[in-house]
């Protein structure tokens, strides 16, 4: 295997469930990376963002480290003050 995409394809071929798990984790990481980048661009600490959203700082920290997945209501609370919105679109996957 030459790169990450080769490895993902290999995993998907031998274990489709694990392949889907990898894809889900990548999507979560992309979303969280966007949140972290925007928070930093706005000059907000995790504590600042948590205070604005009315949630514990530890919740922001766990989400940003991918230790927990926020529920939809919490995610929306976090996105709004960052000037971000959640968009849903069809994917090419089934």
Secondary structure as GFF3:
##gff-version 3
##sequence-region A 1 94
A	DSSP	alpha_helix	4	14	.	.	.	ID=ss1
A	DSSP	alpha_helix	16	41	.	.	.	ID=ss2
A	DSSP	alpha_helix	46	53	.	.	.	ID=ss3
A	DSSP	alpha_helix	57	64	.	.	.	ID=ss4
A	DSSP	alpha_helix	72	81	.	.	.	ID=ss5
###
